[in-house]
Structure formats: structure tokens, C-alpha cells
Amino acid sequence: MATTKQTRAAKRNVQSAQKAASKKRTITKLPSKTRSALGKQGAAVAQRKRTGGVKPKTRAELYEIAKKRDLPGRSKMGRDELARKLRVK
């Protein structure tokens, strides 16, 4: 049996999903440049997984490394700046 707190959380999650669905916040509604960039990023990650390669890393991957190293200001850095600071290509 779910607790009252769990029931309230589940209702909130459903309401949030319904709001998002009504706003039609899906990938198809994003600008074409953004969709293209997301596709290229996904393809690069998949390629590295298939071949075992290590570069070029995506911003998300570099951000995770920076988080582990506790690099200050990492959230405001772009991919190139993160790579420079981490000395990763």
C-alpha cells in the first residue's frame, strides 16, 4: 500500500506530465538546428561506444568529468572551454 506522501508525489508527477503533453514539449517542436545537433551528438556517442574511441567528447561527458574533479565554474563553460580546462581533446 502506498503512503500518503507517495500518493501525492504520484499525482504531482501525473499532473506535470499532463502539462508537458498539453504544451507539446517534444523533440519535434524544437528548432531544426537543435534537433540536428542532438542527432549528431547522439551519433558521436554511439560511434565511440562501437569503436571504443575516447574523443571527441561531448559537453555532457566533459561536464561529468569536471564535476568529478570539482572544477569551479563548470556549469557556465562550453564544450571547448571545458576541454581546455580539463586538458582533454
VMD Tcl script that builds the backbone (N, CA, C; Angstrom):
set m [mol new atoms 267]
animate dup $m
set s [atomselect $m all]
$s set {name element resname resid chain x y z} {
  {N N MET 1 A 0.851 -1.181 0.000}
  {CA C MET 1 A 0.000 0.000 0.000}
  {C C MET 1 A 0.890 1.236 0.000}
  {N N ALA 2 A 0.578 2.189 -0.827}
  {CA C ALA 2 A 1.363 3.420 -0.934}
  {C C ALA 2 A 1.027 4.366 0.207}
  {N N THR 3 A 2.029 5.070 0.671}
  {CA C THR 3 A 1.801 6.053 1.724}
  {C C THR 3 A 1.139 7.293 1.133}
  {N N THR 4 A 0.654 8.155 2.009}
  {CA C THR 4 A 0.014 9.394 1.562}
  {C C THR 4 A 1.008 10.258 0.792}
  {N N LYS 5 A 2.233 10.282 1.302}
  {CA C LYS 5 A 3.275 11.085 0.648}
  {C C LYS 5 A 3.560 10.559 -0.763}
  {N N GLN 6 A 3.623 9.237 -0.924}
  {CA C GLN 6 A 3.873 8.641 -2.233}
  {C C GLN 6 A 2.711 8.906 -3.194}
  {N N THR 7 A 1.492 8.843 -2.672}
  {CA C THR 7 A 0.312 9.102 -3.499}
  {C C THR 7 A 0.306 10.530 -4.011}
  {N N ARG 8 A 0.615 11.487 -3.119}
  {CA C ARG 8 A 0.678 12.897 -3.530}
  {C C ARG 8 A 1.761 13.112 -4.581}
  {N N ALA 9 A 2.919 12.480 -4.378}
  {CA C ALA 9 A 4.019 12.621 -5.344}
  {C C ALA 9 A 3.615 12.060 -6.703}
  {N N ALA 10 A 2.933 10.928 -6.703}
  {CA C ALA 10 A 2.498 10.323 -7.963}
  {C C ALA 10 A 1.502 11.227 -8.677}
  {N N LYS 11 A 0.585 11.823 -7.939}
  {CA C LYS 11 A -0.385 12.740 -8.543}
  {C C LYS 11 A 0.309 13.960 -9.136}
  {N N ARG 12 A 1.307 14.471 -8.425}
  {CA C ARG 12 A 2.080 15.619 -8.943}
  {C C ARG 12 A 2.783 15.244 -10.240}
  {N N ASN 13 A 3.358 14.051 -10.275}
  {CA C ASN 13 A 4.065 13.601 -11.479}
  {C C ASN 13 A 3.112 13.474 -12.666}
  {N N VAL 14 A 1.936 12.955 -12.414}
  {CA C VAL 14 A 0.943 12.810 -13.484}
  {C C VAL 14 A 0.514 14.182 -13.989}
  {N N GLN 15 A 0.268 15.110 -13.074}
  {CA C GLN 15 A -0.129 16.464 -13.470}
  {C C GLN 15 A 0.971 17.137 -14.278}
  {N N SER 16 A 2.219 16.936 -13.853}
  {CA C SER 16 A 3.348 17.515 -14.584}
  {C C SER 16 A 3.436 16.940 -15.995}
  {N N ALA 17 A 3.243 15.635 -16.117}
  {CA C ALA 17 A 3.281 15.000 -17.433}
  {C C ALA 17 A 2.137 15.488 -18.309}
  {N N GLN 18 A 0.982 15.686 -17.718}
  {CA C GLN 18 A -0.161 16.178 -18.482}
  {C C GLN 18 A 0.081 17.600 -18.983}
  {N N LYS 19 A 0.686 18.444 -18.133}
  {CA C LYS 19 A 1.007 19.815 -18.552}
  {C C LYS 19 A 1.981 19.804 -19.719}
  {N N ALA 20 A 3.016 18.984 -19.603}
  {CA C ALA 20 A 4.018 18.905 -20.671}
  {C C ALA 20 A 3.388 18.405 -21.969}
  {N N ALA 21 A 2.508 17.424 -21.842}
  {CA C ALA 21 A 1.850 16.881 -23.032}
  {C C ALA 21 A 0.941 17.920 -23.679}
  {N N SER 22 A 0.278 18.711 -22.851}
  {CA C SER 22 A -0.618 19.723 -23.426}
  {C C SER 22 A 0.159 20.842 -24.105}
  {N N LYS 23 A 1.367 21.098 -23.628}
  {CA C LYS 23 A 2.216 22.115 -24.265}
  {C C LYS 23 A 2.955 21.547 -25.467}
  {N N LYS 24 A 2.849 20.227 -25.635}
  {CA C LYS 24 A 3.511 19.526 -26.735}
  {C C LYS 24 A 5.010 19.814 -26.756}
  {N N ARG 25 A 5.627 19.695 -25.593}
  {CA C ARG 25 A 7.063 19.922 -25.456}
  {C C ARG 25 A 7.811 18.647 -25.847}
  {N N THR 26 A 7.882 18.388 -27.132}
  {CA C THR 26 A 8.565 17.204 -27.623}
  {C C THR 26 A 9.715 17.626 -28.509}
  {N N ILE 27 A 10.547 16.675 -28.847}
  {CA C ILE 27 A 11.721 16.969 -29.673}
  {C C ILE 27 A 11.315 17.471 -31.059}
  {N N THR 28 A 10.148 17.074 -31.538}
  {CA C THR 28 A 9.715 17.514 -32.860}
  {C C THR 28 A 9.381 19.000 -32.890}
  {N N LYS 29 A 9.133 19.592 -31.728}
  {CA C LYS 29 A 8.807 21.014 -31.660}
  {C C LYS 29 A 10.047 21.892 -31.510}
  {N N LEU 30 A 11.207 21.278 -31.365}
  {CA C LEU 30 A 12.443 22.044 -31.239}
  {C C LEU 30 A 12.868 22.585 -32.601}
  {N N PRO 31 A 13.681 23.657 -32.605}
  {CA C PRO 31 A 14.197 24.170 -33.879}
  {C C PRO 31 A 15.030 23.102 -34.596}
  {N N SER 32 A 15.076 23.177 -35.918}
  {CA C SER 32 A 15.785 22.151 -36.687}
  {C C SER 32 A 17.270 22.111 -36.359}
  {N N LYS 33 A 17.878 23.266 -36.045}
  {CA C LYS 33 A 19.297 23.274 -35.671}
  {C C LYS 33 A 19.528 22.464 -34.400}
  {N N THR 34 A 18.633 22.626 -33.443}
  {CA C THR 34 A 18.756 21.908 -32.176}
  {C C THR 34 A 18.568 20.413 -32.389}
  {N N ARG 35 A 17.558 20.036 -33.178}
  {CA C ARG 35 A 17.324 18.614 -33.465}
  {C C ARG 35 A 18.537 18.010 -34.152}
  {N N SER 36 A 19.106 18.746 -35.099}
  {CA C SER 36 A 20.271 18.264 -35.831}
  {C C SER 36 A 21.459 18.082 -34.892}
  {N N ALA 37 A 21.663 19.056 -34.012}
  {CA C ALA 37 A 22.781 18.975 -33.072}
  {C C ALA 37 A 22.613 17.793 -32.117}
  {N N LEU 38 A 21.389 17.567 -31.664}
  {CA C LEU 38 A 21.136 16.430 -30.777}
  {C C LEU 38 A 21.412 15.109 -31.498}
  {N N GLY 39 A 21.014 15.035 -32.762}
  {CA C GLY 39 A 21.258 13.830 -33.537}
  {C C GLY 39 A 22.744 13.576 -33.747}
  {N N LYS 40 A 23.485 14.637 -34.044}
  {CA C LYS 40 A 24.934 14.495 -34.251}
  {C C LYS 40 A 25.626 14.080 -32.963}
  {N N GLN 41 A 25.184 14.663 -31.844}
  {CA C GLN 41 A 25.773 14.311 -30.560}
  {C C GLN 41 A 25.512 12.840 -30.239}
  {N N GLY 42 A 24.289 12.398 -30.470}
  {CA C GLY 42 A 23.946 11.000 -30.219}
  {C C GLY 42 A 24.735 10.057 -31.117}
  {N N ALA 43 A 24.909 10.449 -32.374}
  {CA C ALA 43 A 25.673 9.620 -33.311}
  {C C ALA 43 A 27.135 9.532 -32.888}
  {N N ALA 44 A 27.697 10.637 -32.393}
  {CA C ALA 44 A 29.089 10.641 -31.949}
  {C C ALA 44 A 29.278 9.719 -30.748}
  {N N VAL 45 A 28.341 9.770 -29.820}
  {CA C VAL 45 A 28.429 8.909 -28.644}
  {C C VAL 45 A 28.314 7.444 -29.059}
  {N N ALA 46 A 27.369 7.139 -29.944}
  {CA C ALA 46 A 27.195 5.766 -30.409}
  {C C ALA 46 A 28.444 5.270 -31.143}
  {N N GLN 47 A 29.051 6.117 -31.937}
  {CA C GLN 47 A 30.269 5.756 -32.666}
  {C C GLN 47 A 31.397 5.415 -31.699}
  {N N ARG 48 A 31.556 6.247 -30.660}
  {CA C ARG 48 A 32.610 5.986 -29.674}
  {C C ARG 48 A 32.354 4.683 -28.924}
  {N N LYS 49 A 31.084 4.383 -28.636}
  {CA C LYS 49 A 30.765 3.134 -27.943}
  {C C LYS 49 A 31.094 1.932 -28.829}
  {N N ARG 50 A 30.805 2.058 -30.127}
  {CA C ARG 50 A 31.072 0.942 -31.046}
  {C C ARG 50 A 32.556 0.718 -31.234}
  {N N THR 51 A 33.312 1.793 -31.383}
  {CA C THR 51 A 34.727 1.665 -31.719}
  {C C THR 51 A 35.647 1.692 -30.507}
  {N N GLY 52 A 35.111 2.096 -29.360}
  {CA C GLY 52 A 35.953 2.183 -28.170}
  {C C GLY 52 A 36.809 3.428 -28.162}
  {N N GLY 53 A 36.524 4.390 -29.059}
  {CA C GLY 53 A 37.283 5.633 -29.108}
  {C C GLY 53 A 36.992 6.518 -27.906}
  {N N VAL 54 A 37.870 7.476 -27.662}
  {CA C VAL 54 A 37.701 8.338 -26.496}
  {C C VAL 54 A 37.492 9.799 -26.847}
  {N N LYS 55 A 37.616 10.176 -28.118}
  {CA C LYS 55 A 37.444 11.583 -28.456}
  {C C LYS 55 A 36.666 11.714 -29.740}
  {N N PRO 56 A 36.065 12.784 -30.068}
  {CA C PRO 56 A 35.883 13.964 -29.235}
  {C C PRO 56 A 34.744 13.750 -28.249}
  {N N LYS 57 A 34.914 14.211 -27.045}
  {CA C LYS 57 A 33.895 14.065 -26.016}
  {C C LYS 57 A 32.833 15.141 -26.177}
  {N N THR 58 A 31.624 14.811 -25.779}
  {CA C THR 58 A 30.545 15.792 -25.822}
  {C C THR 58 A 30.640 16.679 -24.596}
  {N N ARG 59 A 29.897 17.783 -24.607}
  {CA C ARG 59 A 29.915 18.694 -23.471}
  {C C ARG 59 A 29.421 17.984 -22.217}
  {N N ALA 60 A 28.401 17.149 -22.376}
  {CA C ALA 60 A 27.848 16.431 -21.230}
  {C C ALA 60 A 28.892 15.508 -20.599}
  {N N GLU 61 A 29.654 14.819 -21.434}
  {CA C GLU 61 A 30.696 13.933 -20.917}
  {C C GLU 61 A 31.797 14.735 -20.226}
  {N N LEU 62 A 32.188 15.850 -20.839}
  {CA C LEU 62 A 33.208 16.702 -20.225}
  {C C LEU 62 A 32.707 17.289 -18.911}
  {N N TYR 63 A 31.431 17.641 -18.873}
  {CA C TYR 63 A 30.854 18.200 -17.650}
  {C C TYR 63 A 30.907 17.182 -16.515}
  {N N GLU 64 A 30.622 15.919 -16.820}
  {CA C GLU 64 A 30.675 14.876 -15.784}
  {C C GLU 64 A 32.093 14.720 -15.243}
  {N N ILE 65 A 33.094 14.794 -16.115}
  {CA C ILE 65 A 34.491 14.711 -15.673}
  {C C ILE 65 A 34.822 15.911 -14.801}
  {N N ALA 66 A 34.379 17.098 -15.227}
  {CA C ALA 66 A 34.634 18.321 -14.461}
  {C C ALA 66 A 33.973 18.244 -13.094}
  {N N LYS 67 A 32.785 17.645 -13.031}
  {CA C LYS 67 A 32.081 17.515 -11.758}
  {C C LYS 67 A 32.875 16.607 -10.811}
  {N N LYS 68 A 33.422 15.518 -11.356}
  {CA C LYS 68 A 34.219 14.603 -10.540}
  {C C LYS 68 A 35.481 15.296 -10.020}
  {N N ARG 69 A 36.067 16.175 -10.842}
  {CA C ARG 69 A 37.272 16.902 -10.440}
  {C C ARG 69 A 36.964 18.180 -9.674}
  {N N ASP 70 A 35.672 18.478 -9.483}
  {CA C ASP 70 A 35.204 19.661 -8.746}
  {C C ASP 70 A 35.771 20.955 -9.349}
  {N N LEU 71 A 35.659 21.084 -10.662}
  {CA C LEU 71 A 36.132 22.259 -11.378}
  {C C LEU 71 A 35.173 23.426 -11.161}
  {N N PRO 72 A 35.643 24.551 -10.614}
  {CA C PRO 72 A 34.738 25.683 -10.368}
  {C C PRO 72 A 34.310 26.345 -11.673}
  {N N GLY 73 A 33.052 26.777 -11.726}
  {CA C GLY 73 A 32.535 27.468 -12.899}
  {C C GLY 73 A 32.170 26.566 -14.055}
  {N N ARG 74 A 32.132 25.268 -13.837}
  {CA C ARG 74 A 31.908 24.313 -14.929}
  {C C ARG 74 A 30.540 24.445 -15.582}
  {N N SER 75 A 29.543 24.870 -14.823}
  {CA C SER 75 A 28.188 24.921 -15.383}
  {C C SER 75 A 28.040 26.008 -16.432}
  {N N LYS 76 A 28.902 27.018 -16.379}
  {CA C LYS 76 A 28.814 28.119 -17.337}
  {C C LYS 76 A 29.765 27.956 -18.521}
  {N N MET 77 A 30.560 26.895 -18.503}
  {CA C MET 77 A 31.544 26.680 -19.565}
  {C C MET 77 A 30.935 25.911 -20.728}
  {N N GLY 78 A 31.423 26.219 -21.915}
  {CA C GLY 78 A 31.033 25.471 -23.103}
  {C C GLY 78 A 31.933 24.270 -23.288}
  {N N ARG 79 A 31.696 23.520 -24.339}
  {CA C ARG 79 A 32.453 22.310 -24.589}
  {C C ARG 79 A 33.947 22.572 -24.758}
  {N N ASP 80 A 34.279 23.580 -25.577}
  {CA C ASP 80 A 35.689 23.866 -25.834}
  {C C ASP 80 A 36.421 24.310 -24.570}
  {N N GLU 81 A 35.765 25.182 -23.798}
  {CA C GLU 81 A 36.397 25.675 -22.576}
  {C C GLU 81 A 36.584 24.540 -21.561}
  {N N LEU 82 A 35.597 23.675 -21.441}
  {CA C LEU 82 A 35.734 22.531 -20.541}
  {C C LEU 82 A 36.904 21.646 -20.974}
  {N N ALA 83 A 37.007 21.413 -22.282}
  {CA C ALA 83 A 38.098 20.582 -22.793}
  {C C ALA 83 A 39.451 21.205 -22.489}
  {N N ARG 84 A 39.547 22.537 -22.661}
  {CA C ARG 84 A 40.809 23.223 -22.352}
  {C C ARG 84 A 41.158 23.109 -20.877}
  {N N LYS 85 A 40.189 23.365 -20.016}
  {CA C LYS 85 A 40.431 23.325 -18.574}
  {C C LYS 85 A 40.794 21.942 -18.096}
  {N N LEU 86 A 40.183 20.935 -18.719}
  {CA C LEU 86 A 40.436 19.554 -18.324}
  {C C LEU 86 A 41.620 18.951 -19.079}
  {N N ARG 87 A 42.108 19.683 -20.077}
  {CA C ARG 87 A 43.184 19.224 -20.952}
  {C C ARG 87 A 42.819 17.911 -21.630}
  {N N VAL 88 A 41.576 17.889 -22.132}
  {CA C VAL 88 A 41.052 16.730 -22.857}
  {C C VAL 88 A 40.659 17.194 -24.242}
  {N N LYS 89 A 40.948 16.389 -25.267}
  {CA C LYS 89 A 40.538 16.759 -26.628}
  {C C LYS 89 A 39.300 16.039 -27.010}
}
mol reanalyze $m
mol bondsrecalc $m
mol representation Tube
mol addrep $m
